[in-house]
């Protein structure tokens, strides 16, 4: 990108006018660096997303390739610097530990393959809530991850209305014992922290990631179990 194009994107995101007195490349670059150095931290991520979008939306093959390279280099930088974010399809989202990443990625793939689009969207929204800037929406992440698991459980049981807790009671073979009790208690915790929020009770990020991970794992398990039953 030319310095002028980069400046236009940066200024658009930050909602500030470009300095028309700066016209040389060096001065424009300095202006961009100054904006990046002084804006709120989360705006830097907004700018990165906007830069990617500008490249990806171009019809030129060179720009498309540049968008791919930009995403790859951003993610290498995040990883090397220990920064808990990643750039995925033009959106900077929260990056959990390796196990969490495996759980959520696998769940999304399994749900998509099964055609469970509503559950997949709920899980995606949970990840999005964890990635909100400047503060994550932890209760939202819990709500949406549990909604994904509940949606899959309803598909498994062929019952569109009951809550997950009711389904566990009515279909004892849905989950292996005694894991069903643990998952049911996780559902109860999520209902209290995500749906029936009380003043002064805010979940920690680690707790929210734990719930999202549990929901992703159970959703994967039930989807695959349903597929096996249909084949047999």
Wavefront OBJ file of the C-alpha trace (Angstrom):
o trace
v 0.000 0.000 0.000
v 1.060 3.565 -0.587
v 1.582 5.768 2.479
v -1.408 7.905 1.434
v -3.681 4.864 1.256
v -2.534 3.632 4.652
v -3.066 7.081 6.153
v -6.568 7.258 4.691
v -7.461 3.949 6.342
v -5.918 4.870 9.695
v -7.614 8.254 9.773
v -10.937 6.723 8.781
v -10.800 4.213 11.647
v -9.724 6.855 14.168
v -12.207 9.404 12.754
v -9.625 12.136 12.406
v -8.757 14.185 9.308
v -5.408 13.669 7.600
v -2.883 16.468 7.831
v -2.999 18.059 4.381
v 0.324 19.773 5.073
v 1.977 16.355 4.978
v 2.438 15.221 1.402
v 5.869 13.586 1.199
v 6.052 9.834 1.881
v 8.322 10.280 4.915
v 6.000 12.816 6.527
v 2.905 10.751 5.809
v 4.570 7.661 7.297
v 5.540 9.667 10.375
v 1.943 10.879 10.709
v 0.640 7.297 10.576
v 3.191 6.131 13.158
v 2.212 9.024 15.423
v -1.462 8.094 15.231
v -0.676 4.451 16.010
v 1.502 5.437 18.955
v -1.095 7.676 20.564
v -4.430 5.966 19.921
v -6.155 3.564 22.327
v -4.610 0.078 22.198
v -7.697 -1.621 20.802
v -7.826 0.837 17.904
v -4.569 -0.659 16.636
v -6.439 -3.937 16.157
v -9.310 -2.113 14.434
v -6.770 -0.589 12.060
v -5.198 -3.983 11.351
v -8.627 -5.350 10.438
v -9.304 -2.369 8.175
v -5.955 -2.791 6.412
v -6.734 -6.453 5.780
v -10.217 -5.625 4.469
v -8.828 -3.053 2.078
v -6.478 -5.657 0.599
v -8.927 -8.560 0.621
v -11.752 -6.624 -1.049
v -9.593 -5.709 -4.011
v -10.071 -7.737 -7.182
v -6.372 -7.748 -7.974
v -4.493 -10.999 -7.380
v -1.576 -9.067 -5.910
v -3.807 -7.513 -3.238
v -5.403 -10.873 -2.451
v -1.954 -12.377 -1.992
v -0.918 -9.409 0.131
v -3.976 -9.927 2.376
v -2.954 -13.557 2.904
v 0.638 -12.558 3.674
v -0.520 -9.797 6.016
v -2.670 -12.245 7.994
v 0.161 -14.756 8.197
v 2.737 -12.212 9.328
v 0.370 -10.690 11.880
v -0.267 -14.112 13.399
v 3.440 -14.927 13.471
v 4.025 -11.655 15.314
v 1.210 -12.327 17.797
v 2.592 -15.789 18.486
v 6.208 -14.691 18.870
v 5.299 -11.817 21.185
v 2.932 -13.902 23.312
v -0.073 -11.762 22.360
v -3.400 -13.528 22.897
v -4.995 -12.578 19.582
v -5.048 -13.958 16.051
v -6.226 -12.663 12.695
v -8.784 -15.015 11.115
v -10.570 -14.102 7.876
v -9.962 -10.445 8.534
v -11.140 -10.414 12.147
v -8.848 -10.292 15.165
v -10.199 -12.769 17.683
v -9.068 -14.088 21.026
v -6.450 -16.830 20.923
v -6.706 -19.347 23.749
v -4.256 -22.050 24.690
v -3.633 -24.924 22.294
v -6.240 -27.201 23.870
v -8.928 -24.508 23.763
v -8.107 -23.724 20.139
v -8.342 -27.399 19.209
v -11.696 -27.803 20.975
v -13.392 -24.816 19.386
v -11.927 -25.285 15.914
v -12.887 -28.952 15.805
v -16.385 -28.204 17.081
v -16.962 -25.557 14.410
v -15.834 -27.966 11.680
v -17.995 -30.833 12.961
v -21.083 -28.621 13.316
v -20.601 -27.193 9.836
v -20.218 -30.658 8.329
v -23.409 -31.814 10.070
v -25.327 -28.790 8.830
v -25.989 -27.467 12.354
v -25.714 -23.852 11.260
v -27.549 -22.325 14.220
v -25.310 -24.115 16.716
v -22.257 -23.146 14.675
v -23.331 -19.495 14.690
v -23.885 -19.580 18.459
v -20.413 -21.023 19.005
v -18.931 -18.445 16.668
v -20.702 -15.705 18.620
v -19.249 -17.082 21.865
v -15.737 -16.741 20.420
v -16.616 -13.264 19.183
v -17.771 -12.265 22.673
v -14.465 -13.453 24.125
v -12.747 -11.275 21.527
v -14.651 -8.029 22.062
v -12.498 -4.956 22.537
v -11.646 -3.220 24.784
v -13.423 -5.611 27.205
v -14.634 -9.134 26.423
v -18.308 -10.017 26.946
v -17.779 -13.004 29.242
v -21.433 -13.533 30.123
v -22.290 -13.368 26.425
v -19.652 -16.007 25.659
v -21.166 -18.301 28.286
v -24.707 -17.714 27.023
v -23.907 -18.387 23.384
v -21.747 -21.444 24.013
v -24.479 -23.025 26.118
v -27.021 -22.146 23.440
v -24.872 -24.019 20.918
v -24.707 -27.091 23.148
v -28.437 -26.945 23.847
v -29.183 -26.657 20.133
v -27.091 -29.754 19.365
v -28.717 -31.690 22.234
v -32.166 -30.888 20.841
v -31.092 -32.169 17.427
v -29.702 -35.309 19.052
v -32.930 -36.023 20.925
v -35.279 -34.797 18.209
v -36.928 -32.438 20.677
v -37.015 -28.749 19.659
v -38.323 -27.254 22.905
v -36.849 -28.628 26.188
v -33.852 -27.042 27.856
v -30.576 -28.910 28.038
v -31.199 -29.772 31.689
v -34.554 -31.347 30.848
v -33.023 -33.304 27.983
v -30.378 -34.781 30.279
v -33.142 -35.951 32.629
v -35.371 -37.383 29.880
v -32.629 -39.017 27.830
v -30.213 -40.701 30.256
v -28.324 -42.354 27.398
v -27.479 -39.056 25.736
v -24.280 -38.672 27.784
v -22.243 -41.391 29.497
v -22.541 -41.644 33.261
v -21.327 -40.069 35.492
v -20.179 -37.403 33.027
v -23.804 -36.408 32.515
v -23.924 -35.114 36.087
v -20.831 -32.990 35.571
v -22.123 -31.522 32.321
v -25.517 -30.856 33.904
v -23.818 -28.963 36.732
v -21.802 -26.989 34.182
v -25.132 -26.121 32.537
v -26.471 -24.948 35.886
v -23.399 -22.810 36.482
v -23.686 -21.299 33.019
v -27.383 -20.555 33.545
v -26.589 -18.715 36.749
v -23.580 -16.794 35.427
v -24.692 -16.257 31.843
v -28.481 -16.076 31.916
v -29.491 -15.094 35.436
v -26.790 -12.578 36.221
v -26.641 -11.192 39.744
v -25.136 -7.903 40.797
v -21.515 -8.366 41.839
v -21.144 -11.826 40.272
v -18.984 -11.575 37.177
v -17.252 -14.640 35.707
v -13.500 -14.678 35.261
v -12.128 -15.088 31.751
v -10.710 -18.509 32.612
v -14.174 -19.624 33.748
v -15.778 -18.364 30.554
v -13.197 -20.185 28.423
v -13.775 -23.341 30.454
v -17.523 -23.213 29.785
v -16.998 -22.488 26.085
v -14.554 -25.392 25.903
v -16.990 -27.768 27.617
v -19.812 -26.691 25.304
v -17.605 -27.162 22.235
v -16.502 -30.628 23.356
v -20.027 -31.844 24.193
v -21.374 -30.417 20.936
v -18.705 -32.317 19.017
v -19.424 -35.528 20.930
v -23.205 -35.411 20.421
v -22.928 -34.503 16.746
v -20.600 -37.414 16.043
v -22.678 -39.799 18.155
v -25.802 -38.799 16.230
v -24.008 -39.400 12.935
v -22.915 -42.894 14.081
v -26.457 -43.764 15.097
v -27.805 -42.683 11.714
v -25.259 -44.843 9.887
v -25.971 -47.975 11.969
l 1 2 3 4 5 6 7 8 9 10 11 12 13 14 15 16 17 18 19 20 21 22 23 24 25 26 27 28 29 30 31 32 33 34 35 36 37 38 39 40 41 42 43 44 45 46 47 48 49 50 51 52 53 54 55 56 57 58 59 60 61 62 63 64 65 66 67 68 69 70 71 72 73 74 75 76 77 78 79 80 81 82 83 84 85 86 87 88 89 90 91 92 93 94 95 96 97 98 99 100 101 102 103 104 105 106 107 108 109 110 111 112 113 114 115 116 117 118 119 120 121 122 123 124 125 126 127 128 129 130 131 132 133 134 135 136 137 138 139 140 141 142 143 144 145 146 147 148 149 150 151 152 153 154 155 156 157 158 159 160 161 162 163 164 165 166 167 168 169 170 171 172 173 174 175 176 177 178 179 180 181 182 183 184 185 186 187 188 189 190 191 192 193 194 195 196 197 198 199 200 201 202 203 204 205 206 207 208 209 210 211 212 213 214 215 216 217 218 219 220 221 222 223 224 225 226 227 228 229 230 231 232
